[in-house]
Amino acid sequence: MKLSQKAKIMGVKHSGATARLGSDGYTSRNAQEILEFNCRVFNHRFNDRLAFKKSQSFLHGSDLKTGKKTRHSLRRHWIYSSTPYKEWSKSEEEEMKLHWTEDKKSKMKWSDLAMPLGGFDCIDKKPQGDTDYVNNNPWTRGALSQVINYTKQIVDSTWSSALKRIKTTGEGSAPTFRNGRKSDKVFYSKVVGTDLHRSGKKTWTLSLKGGGANKKDKYRIKLRLRSSQPIREDYTSVQVNISTGWVTFRGSEVQEVVLPRTGKSVGIDRGVVKTAALSDGNVFNIPRASNVEEYRLRQLQREGSYLVKGSNNYQKNLVKQNIIKRKQANRRESFNHQLTKHLVLCYDKVVLEKLNISKMMKSAKGTAADPGTNVNAKRGLNRVIAGCNWGQFEQFLSYKSELYGRELGFVNPAYTSKECSECGYTDKKNRENQADFLCKQCGHTMNADLNAAINILGRF
């Protein structure tokens, strides 16, 4: 079983030659600045490879969303315009009409169509290699070579995962282009060119080699890491996320851990008031944002609404908001890790409801012809559901159950909160309110979430 392992970035340091960042002669020895530059190069190379894959898949394949043979779906989510229509030459316009036909159903106009990223040269040709890419984009010469090389594996894996997800579940869409402002500042690196060694009881040092072809341009970035567990050295790639401050070692092979049998089984009811109610009576609640954090976040959002979008002050405001949101997300992730570890250590069998979270969070806005009702209330409920991290909890519990040899089951969630766990009588009147359950047939009364958890366990 292959698992990833995370380590916290405690500091960064630069050594060696001065890094050349860009083609305008700008150089720097600031380690943080060099890491951010490598993130920009990774995004650019990722988009370059993804654009070619999307254009080839469009011309020779089918629509990922519908599975039908088509030549007009690129406008939605596969290609974006790099040149306005008015600046097209006659040859480009003729080539556009040759490759793409007008969509009569949606009445698409030629002015609405878009050119492939990279121009028409990417059509029916092989993608440019890493050497050609660097030659065509000389501003990337100072980046880590392994960052540029590893984008092919990342694009191929995300593309194949999207295809598999759409074919199996019917949900999702093609991978999207990485945005330097909206996406996390992250890049991937091969094992080649990295050096990991232990520097203390819980500290490690990761070295990344970069620079140009000449030895005098070589430099090294050293990241000081902290991990409570020993880092496995059989990893296949490294992910450096500057936005979150974590380094992820990916692809390590882990043997299954055999735990002693406990003979216990548990059903779990997930909710918004009580995050996880167990059938044995235990209740766990995910940490919520404090009043101070909520007030500060609302204050920043209010200030950001008056700023010019895209300005420096607007970006600074977003950074401050993201710091607060990241702290909240880290607390929720830590809670899910601790809770799932507790469950696999204490129970042989864990049963959950098979929830369709995306449909549960669907907006109630409706359409202009058929507007929805209670839109604001549903928006607030969706925000609370998102803050419970049910999907993350299910993901963590799934891989930990496989790792520790535990059984994880799913049942139909229909009427689990309205069915009596004693006599099996089902009626919506049994649920008097959010917290209390009173069976109208046998008179059995107990906490509603505990009753639902017992029903979940009994259905498996």
Sequence and secondary structure as in RCSB ss.txt:
>XXXX:A:sequence
MKLSQKAKIMGVKHSGATARLGSDGYTSRNAQEILEFNCRVFNHRFNDRLAFKKSQSFLHGSDLKTGKKTRHSLR
RHWIYSSTPYKEWSKSEEEEMKLHWTEDKKSKMKWSDLAMPLGGFDCIDKKPQGDTDYVNNNPWTRGALSQVINY
TKQIVDSTWSSALKRIKTTGEGSAPTFRNGRKSDKVFYSKVVGTDLHRSGKKTWTLSLKGGGANKKDKYRIKLRL
RSSQPIREDYTSVQVNISTGWVTFRGSEVQEVVLPRTGKSVGIDRGVVKTAALSDGNVFNIPRASNVEEYRLRQL
QREGSYLVKGSNNYQKNLVKQNIIKRKQANRRESFNHQLTKHLVLCYDKVVLEKLNISKMMKSAKGTAADPGTNV
NAKRGLNRVIAGCNWGQFEQFLSYKSELYGRELGFVNPAYTSKECSECGYTDKKNRENQADFLCKQCGHTMNADL
NAAINILGRF
>XXXX:A:secstr
 EEEEEEEEEEEEEEES EE SSSS EE  HHHHHHHHHHHHHHHHHHHHHHHHHHHHHHS  TTT S  SSTHH
HHT   SS GGG  HHHHHHHHHH    TTTT  GGG    TT GGGTTS    HHHHHHH GGGTTS HHHHHT
HHHHHHHHHHHHHHHHHHHS         TTTS  EEEEESTTEEEEE SSSEEEEEEEE  SSGGG EEEEEEE
E SS   S  SEEEEETTTTEEEEEEEE           EEEEEE SSSSEEETTS EE      HHHHHHHHHH
HHHHTTS TTSHHHHHHHHHHHHHHHHHHHHHHHHHHHHHHHHHHH SEEEEE   HHHHT    B SSSB SSH
HHHHHHHHHHHHHTHHHHHHHHHHHHHHHT EEEEE  TTTTTB TTT  B GGGB SSSEEE TTT  EEEHHH
HHHHHHHHH 
